[in-house]
Amino acid sequence: MSIYPKYIRVFKLGVQASMEYRLDFALSLISAFFPIMIQYYIWTAVYGRSGSGQFFGYTYGEMILYTIVAAIVTKIVTTNMDHVIASDIKDGALNKYLVQPASYFGLKLFTLLGQKLFFFTVMLAVLFVVIFYFGGRYGIHIPLVNIACFVAAMALSLILNFLISYTIAAIAFWLSEISYFFEMTGLLVIILSGGVFPIEVFGQAVSHLLNYLPFKYTIYFPSNVINGKLILSEITEGLLMQFFWIGVMFLVSKLVWRIGFKKYLGLGG
């Protein structure tokens, strides 16, 4: 029997779950508003007092647009799957997945994709309204090809972020109390991904280092695709790098889980 219908079923269940928790979606959307406003006033003050037309290679309009887009992108690609997966490992709930023909990895991935579908669609609509409004206000031209590439980049960002979370969650095989660890790593990943500031803010050395890590391709890259900061060749290179890092993180996650699973006791399941 093919295992694909099982993945389709958990995908549909994920969609249904997201529709049942529309209030959570609304609260998540509202929660993105406050950091945007804080950064808006910060950057307005910085640009206003300096008299400089650019900071870190961004005009005032580009920085404001990046701030808004990055905050929304962060909400879209954040998975929180590390908490869910770690709970399965700690409580022994992983046991029930081990006897199923479908893989635990595949079930969690398709559940996430189903849960994100409604959120992804609505947030993209919000993003496009923001982009066209601020693009027109600050004279930022965004080609149609960038919009198409942005949608592709967002889908790849979600998968890449899932793989990062899936890998980090494996630490639960070694540690029992890790909620604070996930909070710390989650914040660090968002910062390194450009979810708070463009990575240029950290200086040339750090920005150069981040070119060799997967994080910038989850938030920073898609945000600048739709921000109009990247030309087509740079977008193409970025999309290829997303595929590359998805492949790398898939292999890394498999290796880490294979090692960690040797520590799994399956208690409590």
C-alpha positions in Angstrom: 0.0 0.0 0.0 1.3 3.4 -0.9 2.1 5.7 2.1 1.4 8.9 0.1 -2.4 8.9 1.0 -1.3 9.0 4.7 0.7 12.1 4.0 -2.2 13.7 2.2 -4.5 12.9 5.1 -2.2 14.5 7.7 -1.9 17.5 5.4 -5.7 17.9 5.3 -5.8 17.5 9.1 -3.3 20.2 9.4 -5.4 22.5 7.2 -8.5 21.7 9.3 -6.6 22.4 12.5 -5.4 25.8 11.2 -9.0 26.7 10.3 -10.2 25.8 13.8 -7.6 28.1 15.4 -8.4 31.3 13.5 -8.2 33.3 16.7 -4.6 32.2 17.2 -3.9 33.4 13.7 -5.5 36.8 14.4 -3.5 37.1 17.6 -0.3 36.2 15.7 -1.0 38.8 13.1 -1.6 41.4 15.8 1.6 40.4 17.6 3.6 41.2 14.5 2.4 44.8 14.6 4.1 45.9 17.8 7.8 45.1 16.9 7.1 46.7 13.5 6.0 50.0 15.2 8.9 50.0 17.6 11.4 49.6 14.7 9.5 52.2 12.6 10.0 54.9 15.2 13.6 53.8 15.8 14.6 54.0 12.1 12.6 57.2 11.6 14.6 58.8 14.4 17.9 57.4 13.2 17.5 58.5 9.6 15.9 61.8 10.6 18.7 62.9 13.0 21.6 61.7 10.9 20.6 63.4 7.7 22.1 60.5 5.8 20.2 59.1 2.8 21.3 55.5 3.5 22.3 53.3 6.4 23.8 49.9 5.9 23.0 50.2 2.2 19.3 50.9 2.7 17.4 54.0 2.1 14.8 55.0 4.7 11.9 53.6 2.5 13.8 50.3 1.9 14.5 49.9 5.6 10.9 50.5 6.6 9.7 48.1 3.9 12.3 45.5 5.0 11.2 45.9 8.6 7.6 45.2 7.8 8.2 42.4 5.3 10.8 40.7 7.6 8.3 40.7 10.5 5.6 39.1 8.4 8.0 36.6 6.8 9.2 35.6 10.3 5.6 34.8 11.3 5.1 32.7 8.1 8.3 30.6 8.3 8.5 30.1 12.1 7.4 26.5 12.7 7.8 26.0 16.5 8.1 22.3 15.6 11.1 21.9 17.9 8.8 22.2 20.9 6.3 19.7 19.4 9.0 17.2 18.4 10.9 17.5 21.6 7.7 16.8 23.5 7.1 13.6 21.5 10.6 12.5 22.3 10.4 13.4 26.0 6.9 11.9 26.6 7.4 8.8 24.6 4.7 9.8 22.1 7.3 9.1 19.3 6.5 5.4 19.9 3.2 5.4 18.1 4.9 6.8 14.9 7.6 4.1 14.9 5.0 1.4 14.1 3.5 3.3 11.2 4.6 2.7 7.6 5.0 6.5 7.0 8.1 8.2 8.4 7.9 10.5 11.4 9.8 13.2 9.5 7.3 13.1 6.6 4.2 13.1 8.9 5.5 16.2 10.8 6.5 18.0 7.6 3.1 17.5 5.9 1.2 18.4 9.1 3.2 21.6 9.2 2.5 22.4 5.5 -1.2 21.8 6.1 -1.2 24.0 9.2 0.6 26.8 7.3 -1.5 26.8 4.1 -4.2 29.1 5.3 -1.8 31.3 7.3 0.6 31.4 4.3 -2.2 32.5 1.9 -3.6 35.2 4.1 -0.2 36.6 5.1 0.9 36.7 1.4 -2.2 38.8 0.6 -1.3 41.1 3.5 2.3 41.3 2.3 1.3 42.3 -1.2 -1.0 45.1 0.1 1.9 46.4 2.2 4.4 46.1 -0.6 2.4 47.9 -3.2 1.4 50.6 -0.7 4.9 51.3 0.6 6.5 50.6 -2.8 4.4 53.4 -4.3 4.9 55.7 -1.3 8.7 55.5 -1.3 9.2 55.0 -5.0 10.4 51.4 -4.7 9.8 49.5 -8.0 9.2 45.8 -7.6 9.2 43.8 -10.9 6.5 41.1 -11.3 9.2 38.4 -11.6 10.3 39.3 -8.0 6.8 38.6 -6.8 6.8 35.2 -8.4 10.3 34.4 -7.1 9.2 35.6 -3.6 6.4 33.1 -3.4 8.9 30.3 -4.4 11.5 31.6 -1.9 8.9 31.7 0.9 7.9 28.0 0.3 11.5 27.0 0.3 12.2 29.1 3.5 9.4 27.3 5.3 10.9 23.9 4.4 14.4 25.0 5.3 13.2 26.4 8.7 11.4 23.2 9.4 14.6 21.2 8.8 16.6 23.6 11.1 13.9 23.1 13.8 13.8 19.3 13.2 17.6 19.1 13.7 17.6 21.3 16.8 14.8 19.3 18.3 17.0 16.2 18.3 18.8 17.7 21.3 15.8 16.3 23.3 17.4 12.8 22.9 20.2 14.0 25.3 18.5 16.7 27.5 15.2 16.4 29.3 14.5 20.0 30.2 15.1 22.0 27.1 12.3 24.6 26.8 14.6 27.5 27.7 17.2 26.1 25.3 14.6 26.3 22.5 13.6 29.8 23.5 17.3 30.9 23.3 18.0 29.1 20.0 14.8 30.3 18.5 15.6 34.0 19.2 19.2 33.5 18.0 18.0 31.9 14.7 15.6 34.7 14.1 18.3 37.4 14.7 20.9 35.6 12.5 18.2 35.1 9.8 17.6 38.8 9.5 14.2 38.7 11.3 15.0 41.7 13.5 17.5 43.7 11.4 19.0 43.3 8.0 22.2 41.3 8.5 24.3 44.2 7.2 23.7 45.8 10.6 26.0 43.3 12.2 29.0 44.4 10.2 30.9 43.1 7.2 32.6 40.3 9.0 29.4 38.8 10.5 27.5 39.3 7.2 30.3 37.5 5.4 30.1 34.6 7.9 26.4 34.3 7.5 26.8 33.7 3.8 28.1 30.3 4.8 25.2 29.4 7.0 21.6 28.6 6.1 19.9 31.2 8.3 19.9 34.2 6.0 18.0 32.2 3.4 14.9 31.8 5.6 14.1 35.5 6.3 16.7 37.9 5.0 16.8 36.5 1.4 13.0 36.4 0.7 12.5 39.8 2.3 15.0 41.4 0.0 13.6 39.5 -3.0 10.3 41.4 -2.5 12.0 44.5 -1.3 13.5 45.1 -4.7 17.1 45.0 -3.4 18.2 42.0 -5.5 18.5 41.7 -9.2 17.4 38.5 -11.1 20.8 36.8 -11.1 21.1 37.3 -7.3 17.6 36.0 -6.8 18.4 32.9 -8.9 21.6 32.3 -6.9 19.6 32.7 -3.7 17.0 30.2 -4.7 19.7 27.7 -5.7 21.3 28.2 -2.3 18.0 27.5 -0.6 17.8 24.2 -2.5 21.4 23.5 -1.5 20.8 24.2 2.2 17.6 22.2 2.2 19.7 19.2 1.0 22.4 19.8 3.5 20.1 20.2 6.4 18.1 17.1 5.4 21.3 15.1 5.6 22.4 16.7 8.8 19.0 16.1 10.4 19.1 12.4 9.4 22.5 12.0 10.9 21.7 13.8 14.1 18.5 11.8 14.5 20.2 8.5 13.8 22.8 9.2 16.5 20.2 10.6 19.0 17.8 7.8 18.5 20.3 5.4 20.1 19.6 7.3 23.3 15.8 7.0 23.0 14.2 5.0 25.8 10.6 5.4 24.7 9.3 6.0 28.2 5.8 7.3 28.8 4.5 6.4 25.4 
